[in-house]
Amino acid sequence: MIAKIEDVNMITFSQYGDDRGHLVVVENQKDIPFDIKRIFYIYGSDDKVVRGKHANINSQFVLINVAGMSKVKVIDHTGKQKIFELKIPHTAIFLPKMIWKEMYDFSKDSVLLCLSDNIYDPKEYIRDFKEFRAFFKNI
């Protein structure tokens, strides 16, 4: 299946809170539509930095700004694009395979948590946008 821009969607996690603070629960196959095999996070980027700038052949992601805020621009194989703003720590964006992603406009306190269904494999990254678009010419 070829992912479309409509397959990229926001997720809202259950949050529990009282005068002691808030707790957000995230579970495999319940809140996240895959088994988590890799977790990494991005911090210390400023509002001029653009991260990502790639698509993944085999990996799906869920991105959560657990602190601060950032924006995520996604582009599908047809060139349709959409921008998401991550600024609430109990919301996330689901990114299926073969969606181009660019993360940017990081606040100074931004911590962008990334969950993936695969371990890191540099061979499955498409880091050139023209190559990403050309990938679909024969499909």
TIRO-2110 file (N, C-alpha, C; in Angstrom, 1 decimal):
// TIRO-2110
0.8, -1.2, 0.0, N, 1, A
0.0, 0.0, 0.0, CA, 1, A
0.9, 1.3, 0.0, C, 1, A
0.6, 2.2, -0.8, N, 2, A
1.3, 3.5, -0.9, CA, 2, A
0.6, 4.5, 0.0, C, 2, A
1.4, 5.0, 0.9, N, 3, A
0.8, 6.0, 1.9, CA, 3, A
0.4, 7.3, 1.2, C, 3, A
-0.7, 7.8, 1.7, N, 4, A
-1.2, 9.1, 1.2, CA, 4, A
-1.2, 10.1, 2.4, C, 4, A
-1.3, 11.3, 2.0, N, 5, A
-1.3, 12.4, 3.0, CA, 5, A
-2.4, 12.2, 4.1, C, 5, A
-3.5, 11.6, 3.6, N, 6, A
-4.6, 11.3, 4.5, CA, 6, A
-4.3, 10.2, 5.5, C, 6, A
-3.2, 9.4, 5.3, N, 7, A
-2.8, 8.4, 6.2, CA, 7, A
-2.0, 8.9, 7.4, C, 7, A
-1.5, 10.2, 7.3, N, 8, A
-0.8, 10.8, 8.3, CA, 8, A
-1.9, 11.4, 9.2, C, 8, A
-1.8, 11.1, 10.5, N, 9, A
-2.9, 11.6, 11.4, CA, 9, A
-2.4, 11.9, 12.8, C, 9, A
-3.1, 12.7, 13.5, N, 10, A
-2.8, 13.1, 14.9, CA, 10, A
-3.4, 12.0, 15.8, C, 10, A
-2.7, 11.8, 16.9, N, 11, A
-3.1, 10.8, 17.9, CA, 11, A
-3.2, 11.6, 19.2, C, 11, A
-4.2, 11.4, 20.0, N, 12, A
-4.3, 12.0, 21.3, CA, 12, A
-4.3, 10.8, 22.3, C, 12, A
-3.3, 10.9, 23.2, N, 13, A
-3.2, 9.9, 24.3, CA, 13, A
-4.0, 10.3, 25.5, C, 13, A
-4.4, 9.2, 26.3, N, 14, A
-5.1, 9.5, 27.5, CA, 14, A
-4.1, 10.2, 28.5, C, 14, A
-4.6, 11.1, 29.2, N, 15, A
-3.8, 11.8, 30.2, CA, 15, A
-4.6, 11.8, 31.5, C, 15, A
-3.9, 11.7, 32.6, N, 16, A
-4.5, 11.7, 33.9, CA, 16, A
-3.8, 12.8, 34.7, C, 16, A
-4.6, 13.5, 35.5, N, 17, A
-3.9, 14.6, 36.2, CA, 17, A
-4.7, 15.0, 37.4, C, 17, A
-4.0, 15.6, 38.3, N, 18, A
-4.6, 16.2, 39.5, CA, 18, A
-3.6, 17.3, 40.0, C, 18, A
-3.7, 17.7, 41.2, N, 19, A
-2.9, 18.8, 41.7, CA, 19, A
-1.4, 18.4, 41.8, C, 19, A
-1.1, 17.1, 41.6, N, 20, A
0.3, 16.7, 41.6, CA, 20, A
1.0, 16.8, 40.2, C, 20, A
0.1, 17.0, 39.2, N, 21, A
0.7, 17.0, 37.8, CA, 21, A
-0.1, 16.1, 36.9, C, 21, A
0.5, 15.8, 35.8, N, 22, A
-0.1, 15.0, 34.7, CA, 22, A
0.7, 13.7, 34.4, C, 22, A
0.0, 12.7, 34.0, N, 23, A
0.6, 11.4, 33.6, CA, 23, A
0.0, 11.1, 32.2, C, 23, A
0.8, 10.8, 31.2, N, 24, A
0.3, 10.3, 29.9, CA, 24, A
0.8, 8.9, 29.7, C, 24, A
-0.1, 8.1, 29.3, N, 25, A
0.2, 6.6, 29.0, CA, 25, A
0.2, 6.4, 27.5, C, 25, A
1.3, 5.7, 27.1, N, 26, A
1.4, 5.3, 25.7, CA, 26, A
1.7, 3.8, 25.7, C, 26, A
0.9, 3.0, 25.0, N, 27, A
1.1, 1.5, 25.0, CA, 27, A
1.2, 1.0, 23.5, C, 27, A
2.0, 0.0, 23.3, N, 28, A
2.1, -0.7, 22.0, CA, 28, A
0.8, -1.2, 21.6, C, 28, A
0.5, -1.1, 20.3, N, 29, A
-0.6, -1.7, 19.7, CA, 29, A
-2.0, -1.2, 20.2, C, 29, A
-1.9, -0.3, 21.2, N, 30, A
-3.2, 0.3, 21.7, CA, 30, A
-3.2, 1.8, 21.3, C, 30, A
-2.2, 2.5, 21.8, N, 31, A
-2.1, 3.9, 21.5, CA, 31, A
-1.2, 4.1, 20.2, C, 31, A
-0.2, 3.2, 20.1, N, 32, A
0.7, 3.3, 18.9, CA, 32, A
0.3, 2.1, 18.0, C, 32, A
0.2, 2.4, 16.7, N, 33, A
-0.3, 1.3, 15.8, CA, 33, A
0.7, 0.3, 15.3, C, 33, A
1.8, 0.2, 16.2, N, 34, A
2.8, -0.8, 15.9, CA, 34, A
3.6, -1.1, 17.1, C, 34, A
4.4, -2.2, 17.1, N, 35, A
5.3, -2.5, 18.2, CA, 35, A
6.5, -1.6, 18.1, C, 35, A
6.8, -1.0, 19.2, N, 36, A
8.0, 0.0, 19.3, CA, 36, A
9.3, -0.8, 19.4, C, 36, A
10.2, -0.6, 18.4, N, 37, A
11.5, -1.2, 18.4, CA, 37, A
12.6, -0.2, 18.6, C, 37, A
12.3, 1.1, 18.4, N, 38, A
13.4, 2.1, 18.6, CA, 38, A
12.8, 3.3, 19.1, C, 38, A
13.5, 4.0, 20.0, N, 39, A
13.1, 5.3, 20.6, CA, 39, A
14.3, 6.2, 20.5, C, 39, A
14.0, 7.4, 20.0, N, 40, A
15.1, 8.4, 20.0, CA, 40, A
14.4, 9.8, 20.2, C, 40, A
15.2, 10.8, 20.6, N, 41, A
14.6, 12.1, 20.7, CA, 41, A
15.6, 13.2, 20.2, C, 41, A
15.0, 14.3, 19.8, N, 42, A
15.7, 15.4, 19.3, CA, 42, A
15.5, 16.6, 20.2, C, 42, A
16.6, 17.2, 20.6, N, 43, A
16.6, 18.4, 21.5, CA, 43, A
17.8, 19.3, 21.1, C, 43, A
17.7, 20.5, 21.5, N, 44, A
18.8, 21.4, 21.3, CA, 44, A
18.8, 22.0, 19.9, C, 44, A
17.7, 21.8, 19.1, N, 45, A
17.6, 22.4, 17.8, CA, 45, A
16.9, 23.7, 18.0, C, 45, A
17.3, 24.7, 17.1, N, 46, A
16.6, 26.0, 17.2, CA, 46, A
15.6, 26.2, 16.1, C, 46, A
15.0, 27.3, 16.0, N, 47, A
13.9, 27.6, 15.1, CA, 47, A
14.4, 27.7, 13.6, C, 47, A
15.7, 27.7, 13.4, N, 48, A
16.2, 27.8, 12.0, CA, 48, A
16.6, 26.4, 11.5, C, 48, A
16.7, 25.4, 12.3, N, 49, A
17.1, 24.1, 12.0, CA, 49, A
16.0, 23.3, 11.3, C, 49, A
16.3, 22.5, 10.3, N, 50, A
15.3, 21.6, 9.7, CA, 50, A
15.9, 20.2, 9.8, C, 50, A
15.2, 19.3, 10.5, N, 51, A
15.6, 17.9, 10.7, CA, 51, A
14.8, 17.0, 9.8, C, 51, A
15.2, 15.8, 9.8, N, 52, A
14.4, 14.8, 8.9, CA, 52, A
14.9, 15.0, 7.5, C, 52, A
14.0, 15.5, 6.7, N, 53, A
14.3, 15.7, 5.2, CA, 53, A
14.6, 14.3, 4.6, C, 53, A
13.7, 13.4, 4.9, N, 54, A
13.8, 12.1, 4.3, CA, 54, A
12.5, 11.3, 4.4, C, 54, A
12.5, 10.2, 3.7, N, 55, A
11.4, 9.2, 3.8, CA, 55, A
12.0, 7.9, 4.1, C, 55, A
11.2, 7.0, 4.7, N, 56, A
11.6, 5.7, 5.1, CA, 56, A
10.9, 4.6, 4.3, C, 56, A
11.6, 3.7, 3.7, N, 57, A
11.0, 2.6, 3.0, CA, 57, A
10.3, 1.6, 3.9, C, 57, A
10.8, 1.3, 5.0, N, 58, A
10.3, 0.2, 5.9, CA, 58, A
9.8, 0.7, 7.2, C, 58, A
10.1, 1.9, 7.7, N, 59, A
9.8, 2.3, 9.0, CA, 59, A
8.6, 3.3, 9.1, C, 59, A
7.8, 3.1, 10.2, N, 60, A
6.7, 4.0, 10.5, CA, 60, A
7.2, 4.7, 11.8, C, 60, A
6.6, 5.9, 12.1, N, 61, A
7.0, 6.7, 13.2, CA, 61, A
5.8, 7.3, 13.9, C, 61, A
5.9, 7.5, 15.2, N, 62, A
5.0, 8.4, 15.9, CA, 62, A
5.9, 9.4, 16.6, C, 62, A
5.6, 10.7, 16.4, N, 63, A
6.4, 11.8, 16.9, CA, 63, A
5.6, 12.6, 18.0, C, 63, A
6.2, 12.8, 19.1, N, 64, A
5.6, 13.4, 20.3, CA, 64, A
6.5, 14.6, 20.8, C, 64, A
6.0, 15.8, 20.8, N, 65, A
6.8, 16.8, 21.5, CA, 65, A
6.5, 16.8, 22.9, C, 65, A
7.3, 16.1, 23.7, N, 66, A
7.0, 16.0, 25.1, CA, 66, A
7.3, 17.3, 25.9, C, 66, A
8.1, 18.2, 25.3, N, 67, A
8.3, 19.5, 25.9, CA, 67, A
8.5, 20.5, 24.7, C, 67, A
8.0, 21.7, 24.9, N, 68, A
8.1, 22.7, 23.9, CA, 68, A
7.2, 22.4, 22.7, C, 68, A
7.7, 22.9, 21.5, N, 69, A
6.9, 22.7, 20.3, CA, 69, A
7.8, 22.6, 19.1, C, 69, A
7.2, 22.0, 18.0, N, 70, A
7.9, 22.0, 16.7, CA, 70, A
6.8, 21.8, 15.7, C, 70, A
7.2, 21.9, 14.4, N, 71, A
6.3, 21.7, 13.3, CA, 71, A
6.8, 20.5, 12.5, C, 71, A
5.9, 19.8, 11.8, N, 72, A
6.3, 18.7, 11.0, CA, 72, A
5.5, 18.9, 9.6, C, 72, A
6.3, 19.0, 8.6, N, 73, A
5.7, 19.1, 7.2, CA, 73, A
5.9, 17.7, 6.6, C, 73, A
4.8, 17.2, 6.1, N, 74, A
4.8, 15.9, 5.5, CA, 74, A
4.3, 16.0, 4.0, C, 74, A
4.9, 15.2, 3.1, N, 75, A
4.6, 15.2, 1.7, CA, 75, A
4.4, 13.8, 1.2, C, 75, A
3.4, 13.5, 0.5, N, 76, A
3.2, 12.2, 0.0, CA, 76, A
3.7, 12.1, -1.4, C, 76, A
3.6, 10.9, -2.0, N, 77, A
4.1, 10.6, -3.4, CA, 77, A
3.5, 11.5, -4.5, C, 77, A
2.3, 12.0, -4.2, N, 78, A
1.7, 12.9, -5.3, CA, 78, A
2.1, 14.3, -5.2, C, 78, A
2.8, 14.7, -4.1, N, 79, A
3.2, 16.1, -3.8, CA, 79, A
2.3, 16.8, -2.9, C, 79, A
1.2, 16.1, -2.5, N, 80, A
0.3, 16.8, -1.5, CA, 80, A
1.1, 16.9, -0.2, C, 80, A
0.9, 18.1, 0.5, N, 81, A
1.6, 18.3, 1.7, CA, 81, A
0.7, 18.9, 2.8, C, 81, A
1.1, 18.7, 4.0, N, 82, A
0.4, 19.2, 5.2, CA, 82, A
1.4, 19.5, 6.3, C, 82, A
1.0, 20.5, 7.1, N, 83, A
1.9, 20.9, 8.2, CA, 83, A
1.1, 20.7, 9.5, C, 83, A
1.8, 20.0, 10.4, N, 84, A
1.3, 19.7, 11.8, CA, 84, A
2.1, 20.5, 12.8, C, 84, A
1.4, 21.0, 13.8, N, 85, A
2.1, 21.6, 14.9, CA, 85, A
2.0, 20.7, 16.1, C, 85, A
3.2, 20.4, 16.7, N, 86, A
3.2, 19.5, 17.9, CA, 86, A
3.5, 20.4, 19.1, C, 86, A
2.5, 20.7, 19.9, N, 87, A
2.8, 21.6, 21.0, CA, 87, A
2.1, 21.1, 22.3, C, 87, A
1.4, 20.0, 22.3, N, 88, A
0.7, 19.5, 23.5, CA, 88, A
1.3, 18.1, 23.8, C, 88, A
1.8, 17.9, 25.0, N, 89, A
2.6, 16.7, 25.2, CA, 89, A
1.8, 15.4, 25.3, C, 89, A
0.4, 15.5, 25.1, N, 90, A
-0.3, 14.2, 25.1, CA, 90, A
-0.9, 14.0, 23.7, C, 90, A
-0.3, 14.7, 22.7, N, 91, A
-0.7, 14.5, 21.3, CA, 91, A
0.5, 14.1, 20.5, C, 91, A
0.3, 13.4, 19.4, N, 92, A
1.4, 13.0, 18.5, CA, 92, A
0.9, 13.0, 17.1, C, 92, A
1.9, 12.7, 16.2, N, 93, A
1.6, 12.5, 14.8, CA, 93, A
2.1, 11.1, 14.3, C, 93, A
1.2, 10.4, 13.6, N, 94, A
1.6, 9.1, 13.1, CA, 94, A
2.1, 9.3, 11.6, C, 94, A
3.3, 8.8, 11.3, N, 95, A
3.8, 8.9, 10.0, CA, 95, A
4.0, 7.5, 9.4, C, 95, A
3.2, 7.1, 8.4, N, 96, A
3.4, 5.8, 7.8, CA, 96, A
4.7, 5.7, 7.0, C, 96, A
5.0, 4.6, 6.5, N, 97, A
6.1, 4.4, 5.6, CA, 97, A
6.0, 5.3, 4.3, C, 97, A
7.1, 5.7, 3.8, N, 98, A
7.2, 6.4, 2.5, CA, 98, A
6.4, 7.7, 2.5, C, 98, A
6.5, 8.4, 3.6, N, 99, A
6.0, 9.8, 3.7, CA, 99, A
7.2, 10.7, 3.9, C, 99, A
7.4, 11.7, 3.1, N, 100, A
8.5, 12.6, 3.3, CA, 100, A
8.3, 13.5, 4.5, C, 100, A
9.3, 13.7, 5.4, N, 101, A
9.0, 14.4, 6.6, CA, 101, A
10.1, 15.4, 6.9, C, 101, A
9.7, 16.6, 7.3, N, 102, A
10.7, 17.6, 7.7, CA, 102, A
10.2, 18.2, 9.0, C, 102, A
11.0, 18.2, 10.0, N, 103, A
10.7, 18.8, 11.3, CA, 103, A
11.5, 20.1, 11.5, C, 103, A
10.8, 21.1, 12.0, N, 104, A
11.4, 22.4, 12.0, CA, 104, A
10.7, 23.3, 13.0, C, 104, A
11.1, 24.6, 13.1, N, 105, A
10.5, 25.6, 14.0, CA, 105, A
10.5, 25.1, 15.4, C, 105, A
11.6, 24.6, 15.9, N, 106, A
11.7, 24.1, 17.2, CA, 106, A
11.8, 25.2, 18.2, C, 106, A
11.0, 25.1, 19.3, N, 107, A
11.2, 26.1, 20.4, CA, 107, A
12.5, 25.7, 21.1, C, 107, A
13.0, 26.7, 21.9, N, 108, A
14.2, 26.5, 22.6, CA, 108, A
14.1, 25.3, 23.6, C, 108, A
12.9, 25.0, 24.1, N, 109, A
12.8, 23.9, 25.1, CA, 109, A
12.2, 22.6, 24.4, C, 109, A
12.2, 22.6, 23.1, N, 110, A
11.6, 21.4, 22.4, CA, 110, A
12.4, 20.1, 22.7, C, 110, A
11.6, 19.1, 23.0, N, 111, A
12.1, 17.7, 23.1, CA, 111, A
11.2, 16.9, 22.2, C, 111, A
11.6, 16.5, 21.1, N, 112, A
10.8, 15.7, 20.1, CA, 112, A
11.1, 14.2, 20.3, C, 112, A
10.2, 13.5, 20.9, N, 113, A
10.3, 12.0, 21.1, CA, 113, A
9.8, 11.3, 19.8, C, 113, A
10.6, 10.4, 19.3, N, 114, A
10.3, 9.6, 18.1, CA, 114, A
10.3, 8.1, 18.4, C, 114, A
9.2, 7.5, 18.1, N, 115, A
9.0, 6.1, 18.3, CA, 115, A
8.9, 5.4, 16.9, C, 115, A
9.6, 4.3, 16.7, N, 116, A
9.6, 3.6, 15.4, CA, 116, A
9.4, 2.1, 15.6, C, 116, A
8.9, 1.5, 14.5, N, 117, A
8.7, 0.1, 14.5, CA, 117, A
9.9, -0.7, 14.0, C, 117, A
11.0, 0.0, 13.7, N, 118, A
12.2, -0.7, 13.2, CA, 118, A
13.4, -0.1, 13.8, C, 118, A
14.5, -1.0, 13.9, N, 119, A
15.7, -0.5, 14.4, CA, 119, A
16.4, 0.3, 13.2, C, 119, A
17.4, 1.1, 13.5, N, 120, A
18.0, 2.0, 12.5, CA, 120, A
18.7, 1.2, 11.4, C, 120, A
18.4, 1.5, 10.2, N, 121, A
19.0, 0.9, 9.0, CA, 121, A
19.2, 2.1, 8.0, C, 121, A
20.4, 2.6, 7.8, N, 122, A
20.6, 3.7, 6.9, CA, 122, A
20.2, 3.4, 5.5, C, 122, A
20.1, 2.1, 5.1, N, 123, A
19.8, 1.8, 3.7, CA, 123, A
18.3, 2.0, 3.3, C, 123, A
17.5, 2.1, 4.4, N, 124, A
16.1, 2.3, 4.1, CA, 124, A
15.6, 3.8, 4.1, C, 124, A
16.6, 4.7, 4.2, N, 125, A
16.3, 6.1, 4.2, CA, 125, A
16.5, 6.6, 2.7, C, 125, A
15.5, 7.4, 2.3, N, 126, A
15.6, 8.1, 1.0, CA, 126, A
15.8, 9.6, 1.5, C, 126, A
17.0, 10.1, 1.2, N, 127, A
17.3, 11.5, 1.7, CA, 127, A
17.3, 12.5, 0.6, C, 127, A
17.0, 12.2, -0.6, N, 128, A
16.9, 13.1, -1.7, CA, 128, A
15.5, 13.2, -2.2, C, 128, A
14.9, 14.4, -2.1, N, 129, A
13.5, 14.5, -2.5, CA, 129, A
13.2, 14.1, -3.9, C, 129, A
14.1, 14.4, -4.9, N, 130, A
13.9, 14.0, -6.2, CA, 130, A
13.9, 12.4, -6.3, C, 130, A
14.7, 11.8, -5.6, N, 131, A
14.8, 10.3, -5.6, CA, 131, A
13.5, 9.8, -5.0, C, 131, A
13.0, 10.4, -3.9, N, 132, A
11.7, 10.1, -3.3, CA, 132, A
10.6, 10.1, -4.3, C, 132, A
10.5, 11.2, -5.1, N, 133, A
9.4, 11.3, -6.1, CA, 133, A
9.6, 10.3, -7.2, C, 133, A
10.9, 10.0, -7.6, N, 134, A
11.2, 9.1, -8.7, CA, 134, A
10.9, 7.6, -8.3, C, 134, A
10.9, 7.3, -7.0, N, 135, A
10.7, 6.0, -6.5, CA, 135, A
9.3, 5.5, -6.9, C, 135, A
8.3, 6.4, -7.1, N, 136, A
6.9, 6.0, -7.4, CA, 136, A
6.6, 6.0, -8.9, C, 136, A
7.6, 6.4, -9.7, N, 137, A
7.3, 6.4, -11.2, CA, 137, A
6.9, 5.1, -11.8, C, 137, A
7.5, 4.0, -11.2, N, 138, A
7.3, 2.7, -11.8, CA, 138, A
6.3, 1.9, -11.0, C, 138, A
5.6, 2.5, -10.1, N, 139, A
4.6, 1.8, -9.3, CA, 139, A
3.2, 2.1, -9.9, C, 139, A
END
